[in-house]
Amino acid sequence: AAPVTGVDGSTLLARLTDRRNVGPGLLVVAGSLMALVATRWIRAEADRKAYRRHYSATWG
């Protein structure tokens, strides 16, 4: 099978390992990780507040 080529005829592997493409790729990965951590933290914060509300309601 022929290797996957881009518009300019370069192989996909060559484009993925090209130094110019590493920076933007790392930015995308870092941004995704930060978004994941932020949503998990916000959800944990909401759960904590709900638990505190429930706990204080049971003890009046």
N, CA, C and O atoms as a CHARMM CRD file, in Angstrom:
* protein
*
  240
    1    1 ALA  N      0.84300  -1.18900   0.00000 PROA 1      0.00000
    2    1 ALA  CA     0.00000   0.00000   0.00000 PROA 1      0.00000
    3    1 ALA  C      0.88000   1.24100   0.00000 PROA 1      0.00000
    4    1 ALA  O      1.93800   1.27100   0.62900 PROA 1      0.00000
    5    2 ALA  N      0.43300   2.24800  -0.70500 PROA 2      0.00000
    6    2 ALA  CA     1.19300   3.49500  -0.77700 PROA 2      0.00000
    7    2 ALA  C      1.03000   4.26700   0.52700 PROA 2      0.00000
    8    2 ALA  O     -0.04000   4.23600   1.13500 PROA 2      0.00000
    9    3 PRO  N      2.08200   4.96000   0.96100 PROA 3      0.00000
   10    3 PRO  CA     1.96100   5.75300   2.19800 PROA 3      0.00000
   11    3 PRO  C      0.97400   6.89800   2.01900 PROA 3      0.00000
   12    3 PRO  O      0.78600   7.40000   0.91000 PROA 3      0.00000
   13    4 VAL  N      0.35500   7.30200   3.10200 PROA 4      0.00000
   14    4 VAL  CA    -0.59800   8.41200   3.05300 PROA 4      0.00000
   15    4 VAL  C      0.17700   9.69200   2.78900 PROA 4      0.00000
   16    4 VAL  O      1.12900  10.01000   3.50000 PROA 4      0.00000
   17    5 THR  N     -0.23400  10.41800   1.76900 PROA 5      0.00000
   18    5 THR  CA     0.48300  11.64600   1.42800 PROA 5      0.00000
   19    5 THR  C     -0.42400  12.84600   1.57900 PROA 5      0.00000
   20    5 THR  O     -1.64300  12.74300   1.44800 PROA 5      0.00000
   21    6 GLY  N      0.18500  13.98800   1.85600 PROA 6      0.00000
   22    6 GLY  CA    -0.55700  15.23400   1.98700 PROA 6      0.00000
   23    6 GLY  C     -0.68300  15.91300   0.63700 PROA 6      0.00000
   24    6 GLY  O     -0.41000  15.30800  -0.40000 PROA 6      0.00000
   25    7 VAL  N     -1.09400  17.16000   0.65100 PROA 7      0.00000
   26    7 VAL  CA    -1.28300  17.92100  -0.58100 PROA 7      0.00000
   27    7 VAL  C      0.05800  18.12200  -1.28700 PROA 7      0.00000
   28    7 VAL  O      0.13900  18.05800  -2.51400 PROA 7      0.00000
   29    8 ASP  N      1.10800  18.36700  -0.50100 PROA 8      0.00000
   30    8 ASP  CA     2.42200  18.62900  -1.09400 PROA 8      0.00000
   31    8 ASP  C      3.21700  17.34900  -1.33600 PROA 8      0.00000
   32    8 ASP  O      4.37700  17.42000  -1.74000 PROA 8      0.00000
   33    9 GLY  N      2.62400  16.19000  -1.10000 PROA 9      0.00000
   34    9 GLY  CA     3.29100  14.93000  -1.36700 PROA 9      0.00000
   35    9 GLY  C      4.10500  14.38600  -0.21400 PROA 9      0.00000
   36    9 GLY  O      4.71800  13.32700  -0.34700 PROA 9      0.00000
   37   10 SER  N      4.13100  15.07600   0.91800 PROA 10     0.00000
   38   10 SER  CA     4.88400  14.57500   2.07400 PROA 10     0.00000
   39   10 SER  C      4.06000  13.50500   2.77900 PROA 10     0.00000
   40   10 SER  O      2.83000  13.56300   2.78500 PROA 10     0.00000
   41   11 THR  N      4.73300  12.53800   3.36700 PROA 11     0.00000
   42   11 THR  CA     4.01000  11.47500   4.06300 PROA 11     0.00000
   43   11 THR  C      3.44400  11.99700   5.37100 PROA 11     0.00000
   44   11 THR  O      3.92400  12.98900   5.92000 PROA 11     0.00000
   45   12 LEU  N      2.41900  11.31900   5.86100 PROA 12     0.00000
   46   12 LEU  CA     1.77700  11.72100   7.10800 PROA 12     0.00000
   47   12 LEU  C      2.76400  11.65700   8.26500 PROA 12     0.00000
   48   12 LEU  O      2.79400  12.55300   9.10900 PROA 12     0.00000
   49   13 LEU  N      3.57200  10.59800   8.30500 PROA 13     0.00000
   50   13 LEU  CA     4.54600  10.44300   9.38900 PROA 13     0.00000
   51   13 LEU  C      5.55500  11.58000   9.38400 PROA 13     0.00000
   52   13 LEU  O      5.92300  12.09600  10.43900 PROA 13     0.00000
   53   14 ALA  N      6.00400  11.97200   8.19300 PROA 14     0.00000
   54   14 ALA  CA     6.97000  13.07100   8.09600 PROA 14     0.00000
   55   14 ALA  C      6.35300  14.37000   8.59500 PROA 14     0.00000
   56   14 ALA  O      7.02600  15.17100   9.24400 PROA 14     0.00000
   57   15 ARG  N      5.07000  14.58100   8.29300 PROA 15     0.00000
   58   15 ARG  CA     4.41800  15.81200   8.75300 PROA 15     0.00000
   59   15 ARG  C      4.17700  15.78500  10.25800 PROA 15     0.00000
   60   15 ARG  O      4.26300  16.82200  10.91600 PROA 15     0.00000
   61   16 LEU  N      3.87100  14.59600  10.81600 PROA 16     0.00000
   62   16 LEU  CA     3.62600  14.50400  12.25800 PROA 16     0.00000
   63   16 LEU  C      4.90400  14.71600  13.06000 PROA 16     0.00000
   64   16 LEU  O      4.86900  15.28000  14.15300 PROA 16     0.00000
   65   17 THR  N      6.03100  14.26400  12.51800 PROA 17     0.00000
   66   17 THR  CA     7.29800  14.38100  13.24500 PROA 17     0.00000
   67   17 THR  C      8.04200  15.65800  12.89400 PROA 17     0.00000
   68   17 THR  O      9.13700  15.89500  13.40500 PROA 17     0.00000
   69   18 ASP  N      7.46900  16.48300  12.03300 PROA 18     0.00000
   70   18 ASP  CA     8.09700  17.75100  11.66400 PROA 18     0.00000
   71   18 ASP  C      8.10500  18.68500  12.87200 PROA 18     0.00000
   72   18 ASP  O      7.09800  18.82300  13.56600 PROA 18     0.00000
   73   19 ARG  N      9.23500  19.31600  13.11500 PROA 19     0.00000
   74   19 ARG  CA     9.37900  20.18200  14.29500 PROA 19     0.00000
   75   19 ARG  C      8.37300  21.33200  14.31400 PROA 19     0.00000
   76   19 ARG  O      7.95100  21.77000  15.38400 PROA 19     0.00000
   77   20 ARG  N      7.99000  21.82100  13.13500 PROA 20     0.00000
   78   20 ARG  CA     7.03700  22.94200  13.09400 PROA 20     0.00000
   79   20 ARG  C      5.65300  22.53800  13.57900 PROA 20     0.00000
   80   20 ARG  O      4.87900  23.38900  14.01700 PROA 20     0.00000
   81   21 ASN  N      5.33100  21.25500  13.50600 PROA 21     0.00000
   82   21 ASN  CA     3.99900  20.79300  13.91100 PROA 21     0.00000
   83   21 ASN  C      3.93500  20.37300  15.37600 PROA 21     0.00000
   84   21 ASN  O      2.84500  20.18000  15.91500 PROA 21     0.00000
   85   22 VAL  N      5.09100  20.23000  16.02800 PROA 22     0.00000
   86   22 VAL  CA     5.09900  19.75500  17.41400 PROA 22     0.00000
   87   22 VAL  C      4.52400  20.80400  18.35400 PROA 22     0.00000
   88   22 VAL  O      3.74400  20.47200  19.24700 PROA 22     0.00000
   89   23 GLY  N      4.90100  22.07300  18.16500 PROA 23     0.00000
   90   23 GLY  CA     4.43500  23.15600  19.03800 PROA 23     0.00000
   91   23 GLY  C      2.92200  23.26800  19.09600 PROA 23     0.00000
   92   23 GLY  O      2.34600  23.18700  20.18100 PROA 23     0.00000
   93   24 PRO  N      2.25900  23.45200  17.95600 PROA 24     0.00000
   94   24 PRO  CA     0.79000  23.53400  17.97400 PROA 24     0.00000
   95   24 PRO  C      0.13300  22.28000  18.53600 PROA 24     0.00000
   96   24 PRO  O     -0.88900  22.36300  19.21700 PROA 24     0.00000
   97   25 GLY  N      0.71700  21.12000  18.25200 PROA 25     0.00000
   98   25 GLY  CA     0.16100  19.87000  18.78600 PROA 25     0.00000
   99   25 GLY  C      0.22200  19.83500  20.29600 PROA 25     0.00000
  100   25 GLY  O     -0.73300  19.42700  20.95800 PROA 25     0.00000
  101   26 LEU  N      1.36300  20.27000  20.84500 PROA 26     0.00000
  102   26 LEU  CA     1.50400  20.31100  22.30500 PROA 26     0.00000
  103   26 LEU  C      0.53600  21.31600  22.91500 PROA 26     0.00000
  104   26 LEU  O     -0.00600  21.08100  23.99500 PROA 26     0.00000
  105   27 LEU  N      0.31700  22.43300  22.23100 PROA 27     0.00000
  106   27 LEU  CA    -0.64400  23.42500  22.72700 PROA 27     0.00000
  107   27 LEU  C     -2.04800  22.84300  22.78300 PROA 27     0.00000
  108   27 LEU  O     -2.78500  23.08400  23.73900 PROA 27     0.00000
  109   28 VAL  N     -2.41700  22.08000  21.76700 PROA 28     0.00000
  110   28 VAL  CA    -3.74600  21.45900  21.74200 PROA 28     0.00000
  111   28 VAL  C     -3.87700  20.45700  22.88200 PROA 28     0.00000
  112   28 VAL  O     -4.89400  20.43200  23.57600 PROA 28     0.00000
  113   29 VAL  N     -2.84400  19.62700  23.07700 PROA 29     0.00000
  114   29 VAL  CA    -2.87800  18.63000  24.15200 PROA 29     0.00000
  115   29 VAL  C     -2.94900  19.32000  25.51000 PROA 29     0.00000
  116   29 VAL  O     -3.73600  18.91900  26.36700 PROA 29     0.00000
  117   30 ALA  N     -2.13400  20.35400  25.71400 PROA 30     0.00000
  118   30 ALA  CA    -2.13100  21.07500  26.99100 PROA 30     0.00000
  119   30 ALA  C     -3.48300  21.74200  27.24000 PROA 30     0.00000
  120   30 ALA  O     -3.99300  21.71100  28.35900 PROA 30     0.00000
  121   31 GLY  N     -4.06100  22.33900  26.20800 PROA 31     0.00000
  122   31 GLY  CA    -5.36700  22.97800  26.35400 PROA 31     0.00000
  123   31 GLY  C     -6.45200  21.98200  26.69800 PROA 31     0.00000
  124   31 GLY  O     -7.32500  22.26500  27.51800 PROA 31     0.00000
  125   32 SER  N     -6.40300  20.81800  26.07500 PROA 32     0.00000
  126   32 SER  CA    -7.39500  19.78000  26.36300 PROA 32     0.00000
  127   32 SER  C     -7.27000  19.29200  27.79900 PROA 32     0.00000
  128   32 SER  O     -8.27300  19.11100  28.48900 PROA 32     0.00000
  129   33 LEU  N     -6.03000  19.07800  28.25000 PROA 33     0.00000
  130   33 LEU  CA    -5.82000  18.63000  29.63100 PROA 33     0.00000
  131   33 LEU  C     -6.30500  19.67400  30.62700 PROA 33     0.00000
  132   33 LEU  O     -6.92500  19.33400  31.63400 PROA 33     0.00000
  133   34 MET  N     -6.02200  20.95100  30.34800 PROA 34     0.00000
  134   34 MET  CA    -6.47000  22.00900  31.26200 PROA 34     0.00000
  135   34 MET  C     -7.99000  22.07600  31.31300 PROA 34     0.00000
  136   34 MET  O     -8.56600  22.26600  32.38400 PROA 34     0.00000
  137   35 ALA  N     -8.64200  21.92200  30.16500 PROA 35     0.00000
  138   35 ALA  CA   -10.10800  21.94000  30.13400 PROA 35     0.00000
  139   35 ALA  C    -10.67300  20.76200  30.91900 PROA 35     0.00000
  140   35 ALA  O    -11.65400  20.91200  31.64700 PROA 35     0.00000
  141   36 LEU  N    -10.05400  19.59000  30.77300 PROA 36     0.00000
  142   36 LEU  CA   -10.51100  18.40500  31.50000 PROA 36     0.00000
  143   36 LEU  C    -10.37100  18.60600  33.00500 PROA 36     0.00000
  144   36 LEU  O    -11.29900  18.32200  33.76300 PROA 36     0.00000
  145   37 VAL  N     -9.20500  19.09800  33.43600 PROA 37     0.00000
  146   37 VAL  CA    -8.97300  19.32900  34.86600 PROA 37     0.00000
  147   37 VAL  C     -9.94100  20.37700  35.39600 PROA 37     0.00000
  148   37 VAL  O    -10.47200  20.23000  36.49600 PROA 37     0.00000
  149   38 ALA  N    -10.17500  21.43700  34.62000 PROA 38     0.00000
  150   38 ALA  CA   -11.08400  22.49500  35.06400 PROA 38     0.00000
  151   38 ALA  C    -12.50300  21.97200  35.24200 PROA 38     0.00000
  152   38 ALA  O    -13.15400  22.28500  36.23800 PROA 38     0.00000
  153   39 THR  N    -12.99100  21.18200  34.29300 PROA 39     0.00000
  154   39 THR  CA   -14.35600  20.66600  34.42100 PROA 39     0.00000
  155   39 THR  C    -14.46900  19.69900  35.59300 PROA 39     0.00000
  156   39 THR  O    -15.47800  19.69700  36.29900 PROA 39     0.00000
  157   40 ARG  N    -13.43700  18.87100  35.80900 PROA 40     0.00000
  158   40 ARG  CA   -13.45900  17.95300  36.95400 PROA 40     0.00000
  159   40 ARG  C    -13.46500  18.74200  38.26400 PROA 40     0.00000
  160   40 ARG  O    -14.18100  18.38600  39.20000 PROA 40     0.00000
  161   41 TRP  N    -12.66800  19.81200  38.33200 PROA 41     0.00000
  162   41 TRP  CA   -12.57700  20.61400  39.55000 PROA 41     0.00000
  163   41 TRP  C    -13.90700  21.31900  39.82200 PROA 41     0.00000
  164   41 TRP  O    -14.36800  21.36300  40.96300 PROA 41     0.00000
  165   42 ILE  N    -14.52400  21.87100  38.76800 PROA 42     0.00000
  166   42 ILE  CA   -15.81300  22.55800  38.92800 PROA 42     0.00000
  167   42 ILE  C    -16.87200  21.57200  39.41300 PROA 42     0.00000
  168   42 ILE  O    -17.67300  21.90200  40.28800 PROA 42     0.00000
  169   43 ARG  N    -16.87800  20.35700  38.84500 PROA 43     0.00000
  170   43 ARG  CA   -17.85400  19.34800  39.25600 PROA 43     0.00000
  171   43 ARG  C    -17.62300  18.93400  40.70900 PROA 43     0.00000
  172   43 ARG  O    -18.58100  18.78100  41.46700 PROA 43     0.00000
  173   44 ALA  N    -16.36900  18.75200  41.10000 PROA 44     0.00000
  174   44 ALA  CA   -16.05600  18.37600  42.48300 PROA 44     0.00000
  175   44 ALA  C    -16.47200  19.48100  43.44300 PROA 44     0.00000
  176   44 ALA  O    -16.97800  19.21000  44.53200 PROA 44     0.00000
  177   45 GLU  N    -16.25500  20.73000  43.03400 PROA 45     0.00000
  178   45 GLU  CA   -16.64400  21.87700  43.85600 PROA 45     0.00000
  179   45 GLU  C    -18.15600  21.89800  44.04500 PROA 45     0.00000
  180   45 GLU  O    -18.63300  22.13300  45.15500 PROA 45     0.00000
  181   46 ALA  N    -18.91100  21.65700  42.99100 PROA 46     0.00000
  182   46 ALA  CA   -20.37600  21.64800  43.07500 PROA 46     0.00000
  183   46 ALA  C    -20.85300  20.50900  43.97500 PROA 46     0.00000
  184   46 ALA  O    -21.76700  20.68700  44.78000 PROA 46     0.00000
  185   47 ASP  N    -20.22700  19.33500  43.83200 PROA 47     0.00000
  186   47 ASP  CA   -20.59100  18.19400  44.68300 PROA 47     0.00000
  187   47 ASP  C    -20.30400  18.49900  46.14600 PROA 47     0.00000
  188   47 ASP  O    -21.08900  18.14700  47.02500 PROA 47     0.00000
  189   48 ARG  N    -19.18000  19.15400  46.40300 PROA 48     0.00000
  190   48 ARG  CA   -18.80900  19.49400  47.77300 PROA 48     0.00000
  191   48 ARG  C    -19.82900  20.45000  48.38800 PROA 48     0.00000
  192   48 ARG  O    -20.22700  20.28700  49.54200 PROA 48     0.00000
  193   49 LYS  N    -20.24700  21.44900  47.60900 PROA 49     0.00000
  194   49 LYS  CA   -21.24000  22.40900  48.11600 PROA 49     0.00000
  195   49 LYS  C    -22.57600  21.73000  48.37600 PROA 49     0.00000
  196   49 LYS  O    -23.23500  22.01300  49.37700 PROA 49     0.00000
  197   50 ALA  N    -22.98000  20.83200  47.47500 PROA 50     0.00000
  198   50 ALA  CA   -24.24700  20.11400  47.65100 PROA 50     0.00000
  199   50 ALA  C    -24.19000  19.23400  48.89000 PROA 50     0.00000
  200   50 ALA  O    -25.16300  19.15700  49.64000 PROA 50     0.00000
  201   51 TYR  N    -23.06300  18.56900  49.11500 PROA 51     0.00000
  202   51 TYR  CA   -22.91100  17.71400  50.29300 PROA 51     0.00000
  203   51 TYR  C    -22.97000  18.55200  51.56500 PROA 51     0.00000
  204   51 TYR  O    -23.61500  18.16800  52.54100 PROA 51     0.00000
  205   52 ARG  N    -22.29300  19.70100  51.54800 PROA 52     0.00000
  206   52 ARG  CA   -22.29000  20.57300  52.72400 PROA 52     0.00000
  207   52 ARG  C    -23.70100  21.07500  53.02400 PROA 52     0.00000
  208   52 ARG  O    -24.11200  21.14800  54.18200 PROA 52     0.00000
  209   53 ARG  N    -24.45300  21.42800  51.94300 PROA 53     0.00000
  210   53 ARG  CA   -25.83100  21.88600  52.12500 PROA 53     0.00000
  211   53 ARG  C    -26.69200  20.78400  52.72500 PROA 53     0.00000
  212   53 ARG  O    -27.47300  21.03000  53.64400 PROA 53     0.00000
  213   54 HSD  N    -26.54800  19.57100  52.20700 PROA 54     0.00000
  214   54 HSD  CA   -27.32400  18.43200  52.69700 PROA 54     0.00000
  215   54 HSD  C    -26.95900  18.12100  54.15200 PROA 54     0.00000
  216   54 HSD  O    -27.83700  17.86900  54.97600 PROA 54     0.00000
  217   55 TYR  N    -25.67500  18.13900  54.45600 PROA 55     0.00000
  218   55 TYR  CA   -25.20400  17.82400  55.80600 PROA 55     0.00000
  219   55 TYR  C    -25.72200  18.84200  56.82100 PROA 55     0.00000
  220   55 TYR  O    -26.19700  18.47900  57.89700 PROA 55     0.00000
  221   56 SER  N    -25.62100  20.13000  56.45700 PROA 56     0.00000
  222   56 SER  CA   -26.08700  21.15400  57.39600 PROA 56     0.00000
  223   56 SER  C    -27.60500  21.12100  57.53900 PROA 56     0.00000
  224   56 SER  O    -28.12800  21.48200  58.59300 PROA 56     0.00000
  225   57 ALA  N    -28.32100  20.69700  56.50000 PROA 57     0.00000
  226   57 ALA  CA   -29.78200  20.60700  56.58200 PROA 57     0.00000
  227   57 ALA  C    -30.19700  19.47300  57.51100 PROA 57     0.00000
  228   57 ALA  O    -31.20200  19.58500  58.21300 PROA 57     0.00000
  229   58 THR  N    -29.43200  18.37900  57.52300 PROA 58     0.00000
  230   58 THR  CA   -29.79500  17.26000  58.39400 PROA 58     0.00000
  231   58 THR  C    -29.53100  17.59200  59.85600 PROA 58     0.00000
  232   58 THR  O    -30.19100  17.05100  60.74300 PROA 58     0.00000
  233   59 TRP  N    -28.57600  18.47500  60.11400 PROA 59     0.00000
  234   59 TRP  CA   -28.26200  18.83200  61.50400 PROA 59     0.00000
  235   59 TRP  C    -28.95900  20.11600  61.93700 PROA 59     0.00000
  236   59 TRP  O    -28.87800  20.51500  63.09900 PROA 59     0.00000
  237   60 GLY  N    -29.64100  20.75800  60.99700 PROA 60     0.00000
  238   60 GLY  CA   -30.43500  21.93700  61.30700 PROA 60     0.00000
  239   60 GLY  C    -29.62800  23.03800  61.92300 PROA 60     0.00000
  240   60 GLY  O    -30.16900  24.09800  62.23800 PROA 60     0.00000
